Amino acid sequence: MIIDTWMQHFGDSQLTHPMFASLRRWTRQSFAPVTPEMTIAAMDEGRVSMGIAAAWCGPEGWMISNDEVGALMQAYPNRILGAASTHSTKSG
C-alpha cells in the first residue's frame, strides 16, 4: 500500500494568488485547477492507495479550508483522509 501523506487541492483563487507568481513565472505557464477526479486518476496511475489532504491557512487567511478538505473526504471516503488545520491570531 502506498500512502501520499501530504496533498492539497487548489482551485482558481489559490492558483492565481500572488504568492504563486514566482512559480508561474519560473514554469512559464498558468495552472488549471486540479479536480478531485484528476487527483484520483493520478493516484491510480501512481498506484497510490490513500491520500491525506491537508487544509492550509496562510498569513493572509485560509487558502484551503477544513470544509473543502471535508468535501473531498466525503466524495472519496476510501481514498482520501483529511488533515485539519487551525488558525491562530496574534494579539497585541
C-alpha positions as CSV (number, residue, x, y, z in Angstrom):
1,M,0.0,0.0,0.0
2,I,1.3,3.4,-0.9
3,I,0.0,6.5,1.0
4,D,0.6,10.1,-0.1
5,T,0.9,11.9,3.2
6,W,0.6,15.4,2.0
7,M,-1.7,16.7,-0.8
8,Q,-3.6,19.9,-1.2
9,H,-6.3,20.8,-3.7
10,F,-6.1,24.2,-5.3
11,G,-8.9,26.0,-7.0
12,D,-8.8,29.1,-9.2
13,S,-8.4,31.5,-6.3
14,Q,-5.4,29.7,-4.9
15,L,-3.6,29.2,-8.2
16,T,-3.9,32.9,-9.1
17,H,-2.8,34.0,-5.6
18,P,0.1,36.4,-5.7
19,M,2.2,34.0,-3.6
20,F,2.5,31.7,-6.6
21,A,3.5,34.4,-9.1
22,S,7.2,33.2,-9.0
23,L,6.1,29.6,-9.7
24,R,4.1,30.7,-12.6
25,R,7.0,32.9,-13.8
26,W,9.6,30.1,-13.4
27,T,7.5,27.5,-15.2
28,R,6.2,30.0,-17.8
29,Q,2.7,28.5,-17.5
30,S,-0.6,29.1,-15.9
31,F,-2.0,26.3,-13.8
32,A,-5.6,25.0,-14.1
33,P,-7.4,23.9,-11.0
34,V,-6.9,20.2,-10.1
35,T,-10.2,18.5,-9.8
36,P,-10.7,15.6,-7.3
37,E,-11.2,13.3,-10.3
38,M,-7.8,14.3,-11.7
39,T,-6.2,13.6,-8.3
40,I,-7.8,10.1,-8.1
41,A,-6.7,9.4,-11.7
42,A,-3.1,10.4,-10.8
43,M,-3.2,8.3,-7.7
44,D,-4.4,5.3,-9.7
45,E,-1.6,5.9,-12.2
46,G,1.0,6.0,-9.4
47,R,-0.6,3.1,-7.6
48,V,-1.3,5.4,-4.6
49,S,-3.9,3.7,-2.4
50,M,-4.7,6.6,0.0
51,G,-4.0,10.3,0.2
52,I,-4.1,12.6,3.1
53,A,-5.4,16.0,2.1
54,A,-4.5,19.0,4.2
55,A,-6.2,22.3,4.9
56,W,-3.9,25.3,4.7
57,C,-4.1,28.6,6.5
58,G,-1.5,31.1,5.4
59,P,-0.6,34.5,6.8
60,E,-3.4,36.1,4.9
61,G,-6.1,33.6,5.9
62,W,-7.4,30.3,4.6
63,M,-6.0,29.0,1.3
64,I,-7.8,25.6,1.6
65,S,-10.4,25.3,4.3
66,N,-11.2,22.4,6.5
67,D,-14.7,22.4,4.8
68,E,-13.0,21.9,1.4
69,V,-11.0,19.0,2.7
70,G,-14.1,17.5,4.3
71,A,-16.0,17.7,1.0
72,L,-13.1,15.9,-0.7
73,M,-13.1,13.2,2.0
74,Q,-16.9,12.7,1.6
75,A,-16.5,12.4,-2.2
76,Y,-13.8,9.8,-1.9
77,P,-14.0,8.2,1.6
78,N,-11.9,5.1,0.7
79,R,-9.2,7.2,-1.0
80,I,-8.8,10.5,0.9
81,L,-8.3,11.2,4.6
82,G,-8.2,14.7,5.9
83,A,-5.8,16.7,8.0
84,A,-7.5,19.7,9.6
85,S,-5.7,22.9,10.3
86,T,-6.2,25.7,12.8
87,H,-5.7,29.4,12.6
88,S,-4.4,31.4,15.5
89,T,-4.3,35.1,15.6
90,K,-1.7,37.0,17.5
91,S,-2.9,39.7,19.8
92,G,-1.1,42.7,20.9
